[in-house]
């Protein structure tokens, strides 16, 4: 959830059109994926008792931010249910795609 807000902040402050569009694609794409994950998770494990929004962005550069986000996702202890892993893989694919688009000039 935090990454949506952070990517929108990067989107509004960049001077690069390619970055602007890449970040827009990310913040528009991440919300439905997070929603799908949360609903599927709660369908099996029950409602969340609380939601932790995560840590503040350490990086001021979008590319560094998204690389750190991938590391953070890898470090999380998430359930191994295949349907949840599929959604997690879609989230990782969106981040990887965003990193590619950020590399364009």
HUDASUL-V497704 format. One record per pair of residues at least 4 apart in sequence whose C-alpha atoms are under 7 Angstrom apart, sorted by the first residue. I is the first residue (numbers start at 0). J is the second residue. D is the distance in whole Angstrom. If there is no record, write none. Layout:
I_J_D / I_J_D
//
This chain:
0_52_6 / 1_5_6 / 1_52_6 / 1_53_6 / 2_6_6 / 3_7_6 / 3_26_5 / 3_29_7 / 4_8_6 / 5_9_6 / 6_10_6 / 6_22_6 / 6_26_6 / 7_11_6 / 7_22_7 / 7_23_7 / 7_26_6 / 8_12_6 / 9_13_6 / 9_61_7 / 10_19_5 / 10_22_5 / 10_23_6 / 13_18_7 / 13_19_6 / 15_19_6 / 16_20_6 / 17_21_6 / 17_101_7 / 17_103_6 / 17_104_6 / 18_22_6 / 18_101_5 / 19_23_6 / 20_24_6 / 21_25_6 / 21_97_6 / 21_100_6 / 21_101_6 / 22_26_6 / 22_97_7 / 23_27_6 / 24_28_6 / 25_29_6 / 25_93_7 / 25_97_6 / 26_30_7 / 28_32_7 / 29_33_6 / 29_90_7 / 30_34_6 / 31_35_6 / 32_36_6 / 32_86_7 / 32_90_7 / 33_37_6 / 34_38_6 / 35_39_6 / 36_40_6 / 36_83_6 / 36_86_6 / 37_41_6 / 38_42_6 / 39_43_7 / 40_44_6 / 41_45_4 / 41_46_5 / 41_47_7 / 56_64_7 / 58_63_6 / 58_64_5 / 60_64_6 / 61_65_6 / 62_66_6 / 62_98_6 / 62_101_7 / 63_67_6 / 64_68_6 / 65_69_6 / 65_94_7 / 65_98_7 / 66_70_7 / 67_71_6 / 68_72_6 / 69_73_6 / 70_74_6 / 71_75_7 / 79_84_6 / 80_84_6 / 81_85_6 / 82_86_7 / 83_87_6 / 84_88_6 / 85_89_6 / 86_90_6 / 87_91_6 / 88_92_6 / 89_93_6 / 90_94_6 / 91_95_6 / 92_96_6 / 93_97_6 / 94_98_6 / 95_99_6 / 96_100_6 / 97_101_6 / 98_102_6
//
